[in-house]
Amino acid sequence: MDRYLGQSLKSPVRFIADRQAALAALRRDLHAHPELGFEEHRTAALIAERLHQWGIEVHTGVGRTGVVGLVHGRSNESGRSIGLRADMDALPIHEDGAAAHRSCTAGLMHACGHDGHVAMLLGAAQYLAATRAFDGTATLIFQPGEEGHAGARVMLEDGLFERFPVAEVYALHNWPALPAGHIGLNPGPMLAASDRIEITITGKGGHGAHPHLTVDPVLVAAYVITALQSVVARNVAPLDAAVVSICALQAGSPDAASVIPGEARLTGTVRTFQHSIQAQIEARLGQIVTGTAQAFGAEATLRYTRMYPATINHAPQFEYAATVAEDLVGANRVLRNLTPSMGSEDFSFMLQARPGCYLRLGQGSDDHTAFLHNPRYDFNDAVIPLGAGLLAALAERRMTPAA
């Protein structure tokens, strides 16, 4: 574990390292008791209890099951506040791991490391509450419903930044693709916008032996799926990134092999980094879906839902966060040009509301090779001190009084 602790003996990483065993035990307790988005009642209660123990002002029920903790510094002449966010929900995945702390609830598990994110922000909270060596307020945001529920947006709609104003906001997510002890970020897009597409094709059902009397929606669906692959290949500039994926097709019944159904449904996802490309793809999908269906005498509708915007770091906050990370682990362990992921994150809503930065914390090791959303994934407890120390340092240093 020592090789992940950072270089500065005076850093919060060292303080938290002395409490690593307790934080790891807490993390494993959360892992054993996963809760889905907006159902994180036990998790929220545990968080609130720990914050109360450390003398931190606690607000519960923010964005339904969210928790906000306010750590007040030794002074508040600046009136400044820095936000630190951790997501806390689990996924509807059955865990295959054999660890003693594996999920106690069949079909649910912490497959994305949000249990570790909670533990790291609690570690940062404990340090900040014990030292309070800053001028201002550290706002600790424990967010529900990141996995597809847009919990960050729900917290904002509940007045998160009006009730708890922050000048900047930061978030940290574990990343198995980076070695433990390394930190990755970049000054622009970190994750893509995530949009949902639903296509309904209406034809005319009938007997499979008499297809000329039907308008086959399955055939139309096949042509639509193929045609949609031309959008990125032929409509998006080669140096721009985008993904169009059809992930499900539902039509007819496997038990009715000779029945052509009257309807087919497709669902999928679109991923982009730029608003202009997002709008271009949405328009092009509509043209292809409608035109292809008409060519076969069918009708089709496209429902295009913009779910999460792209997660885009702000340049000044990126530079600050990268500098703090380098002070903790050394420049050779900080990747300033981390390749963006086509995954998505609802922290993007917070970055639209306030300047900030989203960072990746490496957790890969010989014992932690499974990627996110894998049924054998588990968070690497050895990186808790570094992740918690980084979060604490981001708030503390930003609010350090001028000499």
Secondary structure per residue as TSV (DSSP state, phi and psi in degrees):
chain	resnum	aa	ss	phi	psi
A	1	M	-	360.0	-32.7
A	2	D	G	-56.0	-33.7
A	3	R	G	-69.8	-8.3
A	4	Y	G	-100.7	1.8
A	5	L	S	-83.6	-9.2
A	6	G	-	92.7	169.9
A	7	Q	S	-94.1	-31.8
A	8	S	-	-82.3	120.6
A	9	L	T	-67.2	-22.8
A	10	K	T	-92.6	1.5
A	11	S	S	-73.7	158.5
A	12	P	H	-61.9	-17.1
A	13	V	H	-59.8	-41.1
A	14	R	H	-66.5	-41.5
A	15	F	H	-58.4	-47.0
A	16	I	H	-72.9	-30.4
A	17	A	H	-59.6	-33.6
A	18	D	T	-68.5	-15.2
A	19	R	T	-116.0	15.6
A	20	Q	H	-61.6	-40.6
A	21	A	H	-61.8	-42.7
A	22	A	H	-67.7	-39.5
A	23	L	H	-68.4	-36.7
A	24	A	H	-66.0	-39.1
A	25	A	H	-63.8	-40.7
A	26	L	H	-63.1	-44.5
A	27	R	H	-60.1	-41.4
A	28	R	H	-70.5	-30.9
A	29	D	H	-65.2	-43.2
A	30	L	H	-62.7	-39.5
A	31	H	H	-63.5	-37.5
A	32	A	H	-72.9	-17.4
A	33	H	S	-127.8	67.5
A	34	P	-	-72.1	148.8
A	35	E	-	-137.2	137.9
A	36	L	-	-74.5	172.8
A	37	G	T	-56.9	132.9
A	38	F	T	66.1	11.4
A	39	E	-	-117.5	15.6
A	40	E	-	-83.1	50.3
A	41	H	H	-69.6	-46.5
A	42	R	H	-64.8	-43.3
A	43	T	H	-60.7	-46.5
A	44	A	H	-63.1	-39.5
A	45	A	H	-65.3	-40.8
A	46	L	H	-63.3	-43.6
A	47	I	H	-60.5	-48.8
A	48	A	H	-60.4	-39.6
A	49	E	H	-62.2	-45.7
A	50	R	H	-65.4	-42.6
A	51	L	H	-62.2	-41.7
A	52	H	H	-60.2	-42.4
A	53	Q	H	-57.3	-34.1
A	54	W	T	-94.1	10.6
A	55	G	T	74.4	30.3
A	56	I	-	-100.6	137.2
A	57	E	E	-67.4	127.9
A	58	V	E	-120.5	137.1
A	59	H	E	-128.4	123.7
A	60	T	E	-110.4	168.3
A	61	G	E	71.0	21.0
A	62	V	E	-84.5	118.1
A	63	G	T	65.5	43.7
A	64	R	T	79.4	-76.1
A	65	T	T	-115.8	11.8
A	66	G	E	-76.0	157.1
A	67	V	E	-126.8	137.0
A	68	V	E	-124.2	127.5
A	69	G	E	-113.0	138.0
A	70	L	E	-115.4	116.2
A	71	V	E	-103.0	112.5
A	72	H	E	-88.7	132.5
A	73	G	-	-73.3	179.9
A	74	R	S	-63.1	-24.3
A	75	S	B	-143.9	167.2
A	76	N	-	-144.5	43.0
A	77	E	S	-66.8	-32.5
A	78	S	S	-78.0	-25.2
A	79	G	-	67.3	16.3
A	80	R	-	-85.8	148.8
A	81	S	E	-140.6	139.6
A	82	I	E	-116.4	130.5
A	83	G	E	-94.0	139.1
A	84	L	E	-126.4	126.6
A	85	R	E	-118.2	140.0
A	86	A	E	-134.1	134.0
A	87	D	E	-86.0	157.6
A	88	M	-	-138.3	6.6
A	89	D	-	-93.2	160.7
A	90	A	-	-104.9	-171.9
A	91	L	B	-123.3	153.2
A	92	P	S	-80.6	65.5
A	93	I	-	-126.8	137.1
A	94	H	-	-82.5	127.5
A	95	E	-	-78.5	133.4
A	96	D	-	-101.5	-7.8
A	97	G	-	-67.2	161.0
A	98	A	-	-111.2	11.2
A	99	A	-	-64.5	152.5
A	100	A	T	-62.6	-26.0
A	101	H	T	-97.1	19.6
A	102	R	-	-61.9	163.3
A	103	S	-	-56.2	136.0
A	104	C	S	-89.2	-5.1
A	105	T	S	-114.3	114.4
A	106	A	T	-59.7	133.9
A	107	G	T	86.3	-2.3
A	108	L	-	-128.3	142.2
A	109	M	B	-160.9	159.1
A	110	H	-	-85.1	84.6
A	111	A	-	-96.0	4.2
A	112	C	S	-124.1	1.9
A	113	G	S	83.5	16.3
A	114	H	H	-66.6	-24.9
A	115	D	H	-62.2	-40.2
A	116	G	H	-68.9	-36.2
A	117	H	H	-63.1	-42.1
A	118	V	H	-62.5	-45.4
A	119	A	H	-61.2	-40.2
A	120	M	H	-68.3	-41.3
A	121	L	H	-69.3	-33.1
A	122	L	H	-66.2	-38.2
A	123	G	H	-61.9	-42.4
A	124	A	H	-62.7	-40.6
A	125	A	H	-61.4	-43.1
A	126	Q	H	-62.4	-42.3
A	127	Y	H	-65.8	-48.7
A	128	L	H	-62.5	-37.7
A	129	A	H	-70.3	-32.9
A	130	A	H	-76.1	-31.3
A	131	T	H	-103.8	-43.8
A	132	R	-	47.4	39.8
A	133	A	-	-89.4	55.5
A	134	F	S	-155.7	164.4
A	135	D	B	-110.1	103.7
A	136	G	S	140.0	-153.6
A	137	T	E	-135.0	129.9
A	138	A	E	-91.1	119.6
A	139	T	E	-101.3	112.6
A	140	L	E	-97.8	116.9
A	141	I	E	-110.3	107.9
A	142	F	E	-98.9	105.7
A	143	Q	E	-99.5	133.1
A	144	P	-	-86.1	168.9
A	145	G	-	56.9	40.9
A	146	E	T	-73.8	-33.0
A	147	E	T	-78.7	76.7
A	148	G	T	88.1	-1.2
A	149	H	S	-107.2	-1.3
A	150	A	-	53.9	46.7
A	151	G	H	-60.0	-32.5
A	152	A	H	-62.8	-42.8
A	153	R	H	-64.0	-39.3
A	154	V	H	-64.0	-40.5
A	155	M	H	-63.9	-40.8
A	156	L	H	-65.0	-41.0
A	157	E	H	-65.9	-23.9
A	158	D	T	-85.9	9.4
A	159	G	T	84.5	28.6
A	160	L	H	-50.1	-55.5
A	161	F	H	-85.1	-11.6
A	162	E	H	-80.3	-40.2
A	163	R	H	-77.4	-33.3
A	164	F	S	-131.5	76.7
A	165	P	-	-61.6	136.4
A	166	V	-	-130.2	147.3
A	167	A	S	-83.3	-32.8
A	168	E	E	-147.2	160.4
A	169	V	E	-141.3	140.7
A	170	Y	E	-131.2	149.3
A	171	A	E	-142.6	152.1
A	172	L	E	-131.1	131.5
A	173	H	E	-128.0	135.0
A	174	N	E	-65.3	152.6
A	175	W	E	-143.4	100.3
A	176	P	E	-61.6	-19.8
A	177	A	E	-76.3	-11.0
A	178	L	E	-104.3	142.7
A	179	P	E	-62.7	146.2
A	180	A	T	-55.6	137.0
A	181	G	T	93.4	-4.0
A	182	H	-	-105.6	154.7
A	183	I	E	-130.7	135.1
A	184	G	E	-126.4	143.9
A	185	L	-	-166.0	171.4
A	186	N	-	-150.8	166.8
A	187	P	S	-85.0	7.1
A	188	G	S	-135.6	-133.1
A	189	P	E	-65.3	129.7
A	190	M	E	-102.6	-37.1
A	191	L	E	-140.3	158.8
A	192	A	-	-86.0	161.3
A	193	A	E	-68.5	145.8
A	194	S	E	-119.4	117.8
A	195	D	E	-119.8	148.5
A	196	R	E	-108.4	134.4
A	197	I	E	-118.7	136.9
A	198	E	E	-130.6	120.6
A	199	I	E	-117.3	127.0
A	200	T	E	-114.7	122.2
A	201	I	E	-111.6	123.1
A	202	T	E	-111.6	121.6
A	203	G	-	-122.4	-139.9
A	204	K	B	-138.6	114.5
A	205	G	-	-74.1	169.1
A	206	G	E	171.8	-164.9
A	207	H	E	-81.2	135.4
A	208	G	T	-64.7	-20.3
A	209	A	T	-82.7	-9.7
A	210	H	-	-130.8	59.6
A	211	P	G	-63.5	-22.0
A	212	H	G	-68.6	-14.2
A	213	L	G	-94.2	4.5
A	214	T	S	-120.6	170.4
A	215	V	B	-120.8	101.3
A	216	D	-	-77.4	108.6
A	217	P	H	-71.2	-22.0
A	218	V	H	-68.6	-42.8
A	219	L	H	-61.9	-44.9
A	220	V	H	-60.5	-42.3
A	221	A	H	-59.9	-39.5
A	222	A	H	-62.9	-42.5
A	223	Y	H	-69.2	-37.0
A	224	V	H	-63.0	-46.7
A	225	I	H	-58.3	-45.4
A	226	T	H	-64.9	-45.2
A	227	A	H	-64.7	-34.6
A	228	L	H	-64.8	-24.8
A	229	Q	H	-70.5	-11.4
A	230	S	H	-79.6	-16.3
A	231	V	H	-62.5	-52.1
A	232	V	H	-72.4	-39.7
A	233	A	H	-68.9	-31.3
A	234	R	H	-127.2	-5.9
A	235	N	H	-116.3	-22.5
A	236	V	S	-98.9	134.5
A	237	A	-	-56.9	141.0
A	238	P	T	-57.4	-28.1
A	239	L	T	-89.1	-2.7
A	240	D	S	-99.1	149.0
A	241	A	-	-102.1	137.6
A	242	A	E	-162.7	154.7
A	243	V	E	-136.6	134.1
A	244	V	E	-124.9	117.4
A	245	S	E	-129.6	124.8
A	246	I	E	-91.5	119.7
A	247	C	E	-110.9	-7.8
A	248	A	E	-153.1	141.7
A	249	L	E	-132.5	124.3
A	250	Q	E	-125.4	123.1
A	251	A	E	-163.0	133.7
A	252	G	S	64.6	-164.1
A	253	S	-	-132.9	134.6
A	254	P	T	-59.6	-21.4
A	255	D	T	-87.5	-3.7
A	256	A	-	-119.2	74.1
A	257	A	T	-68.4	-18.2
A	258	S	T	-111.2	16.2
A	259	V	E	-111.9	119.0
A	260	I	E	-82.5	121.7
A	261	P	-	-74.7	167.0
A	262	G	S	-91.8	-9.8
A	263	E	E	-148.0	147.9
A	264	A	E	-133.9	143.7
A	265	R	E	-126.7	136.2
A	266	L	E	-121.1	141.8
A	267	T	E	-133.4	150.9
A	268	G	E	-170.2	-166.7
A	269	T	E	-138.1	150.3
A	270	V	E	-122.8	134.2
A	271	R	E	-125.5	129.6
A	272	T	E	-146.6	164.4
A	273	F	S	-107.6	-26.5
A	274	Q	-	-112.5	139.6
A	275	H	H	-59.8	-40.7
A	276	S	H	-63.9	-39.6
A	277	I	H	-71.5	-37.8
A	278	Q	H	-57.6	-47.6
A	279	A	H	-65.9	-39.0
A	280	Q	H	-61.7	-45.0
A	281	I	H	-66.9	-42.5
A	282	E	H	-58.1	-45.8
A	283	A	H	-64.5	-43.0
A	284	R	H	-66.8	-38.7
A	285	L	H	-60.8	-43.3
A	286	G	H	-60.4	-41.4
A	287	Q	H	-64.2	-45.0
A	288	I	H	-66.9	-45.4
A	289	V	H	-62.0	-49.3
A	290	T	H	-66.3	-47.0
A	291	G	H	-65.7	-41.0
A	292	T	H	-65.2	-42.8
A	293	A	H	-63.3	-43.3
A	294	Q	H	-61.9	-36.0
A	295	A	H	-61.3	-25.4
A	296	F	T	-106.0	7.1
A	297	G	T	80.1	15.2
A	298	A	-	-104.6	177.1
A	299	E	E	-122.3	149.2
A	300	A	E	-148.6	146.4
A	301	T	E	-126.3	146.9
A	302	L	E	-117.0	126.3
A	303	R	E	-108.4	114.2
A	304	Y	E	-113.0	115.4
A	305	T	E	-115.8	121.2
A	306	R	E	-82.6	111.7
A	307	M	E	-88.5	-73.0
A	308	Y	E	-117.1	134.6
A	309	P	-	-72.8	170.5
A	310	A	-	-65.9	144.7
A	311	T	E	-90.7	106.9
A	312	I	E	-121.5	117.5
A	313	N	-	-69.9	148.2
A	314	H	-	-89.9	135.2
A	315	A	H	-56.9	-47.3
A	316	P	H	-63.0	-39.8
A	317	Q	H	-72.5	-32.7
A	318	F	H	-59.5	-49.0
A	319	E	H	-61.4	-42.5
A	320	Y	H	-63.2	-48.5
A	321	A	H	-63.3	-40.3
A	322	A	H	-63.1	-39.9
A	323	T	H	-65.3	-43.5
A	324	V	H	-61.9	-43.5
A	325	A	H	-62.3	-41.9
A	326	E	H	-65.0	-35.3
A	327	D	H	-64.2	-30.8
A	328	L	H	-83.4	-42.5
A	329	V	H	-120.2	-6.3
A	330	G	-	95.0	146.5
A	331	A	G	-61.5	-28.4
A	332	N	G	-71.4	-12.3
A	333	R	G	-108.9	8.3
A	334	V	E	-115.1	119.8
A	335	L	E	-97.3	106.9
A	336	R	T	-83.0	-9.3
A	337	N	T	-124.9	46.0
A	338	L	-	-57.6	132.4
A	339	T	-	-63.6	129.4
A	340	P	-	-61.8	154.3
A	341	S	B	-104.8	146.1
A	342	M	S	-82.5	2.0
A	343	G	S	-68.7	179.0
A	344	S	-	-136.2	167.0
A	345	E	-	-154.6	132.9
A	346	D	T	-82.7	0.7
A	347	F	H	-59.9	-18.4
A	348	S	H	-56.3	-34.1
A	349	F	H	-64.2	-39.2
A	350	M	H	-68.5	-36.8
A	351	L	H	-71.0	-20.7
A	352	Q	H	-76.4	-26.3
A	353	A	H	-90.7	-30.2
A	354	R	S	-143.8	149.7
A	355	P	-	-66.3	148.8
A	356	G	E	179.2	-165.2
A	357	C	E	-152.6	142.4
A	358	Y	E	-114.0	127.4
A	359	L	E	-120.1	155.7
A	360	R	E	-107.1	133.2
A	361	L	E	-107.9	117.0
A	362	G	E	-62.1	139.5
A	363	Q	E	-137.9	6.9
A	364	G	E	-68.7	137.2
A	365	S	B	-158.0	177.8
A	366	D	T	-59.8	-29.6
A	367	D	T	-95.1	-5.6
A	368	H	B	-134.7	83.0
A	369	T	-	-111.0	-18.2
A	370	A	-	-68.8	140.5
A	371	F	-	-86.1	172.5
A	372	L	T	-59.2	145.8
A	373	H	T	66.7	20.2
A	374	N	-	-95.9	137.9
A	375	P	T	-64.8	-9.9
A	376	R	T	-109.1	10.3
A	377	Y	-	-68.2	147.2
A	378	D	-	-151.2	144.7
A	379	F	-	-71.2	144.8
A	380	N	-	-90.3	103.8
A	381	D	G	-63.2	-21.0
A	382	A	G	-65.1	-21.1
A	383	V	G	-93.7	1.2
A	384	I	H	-56.9	-47.8
A	385	P	H	-59.9	-40.5
A	386	L	H	-68.2	-46.9
A	387	G	H	-63.0	-44.6
A	388	A	H	-65.9	-40.7
A	389	G	H	-65.0	-36.9
A	390	L	H	-65.0	-45.6
A	391	L	H	-59.8	-46.3
A	392	A	H	-61.9	-42.5
A	393	A	H	-65.6	-36.1
A	394	L	H	-60.0	-40.1
A	395	A	H	-77.9	-48.2
A	396	E	H	-61.7	-47.4
A	397	R	H	-70.1	-32.6
A	398	R	H	-67.8	-23.6
A	399	M	T	-113.9	15.2
A	400	T	-	-68.2	127.9
A	401	P	-	-61.2	145.9
A	402	A	-	-63.7	143.9
A	403	A	-	-69.3	360.0
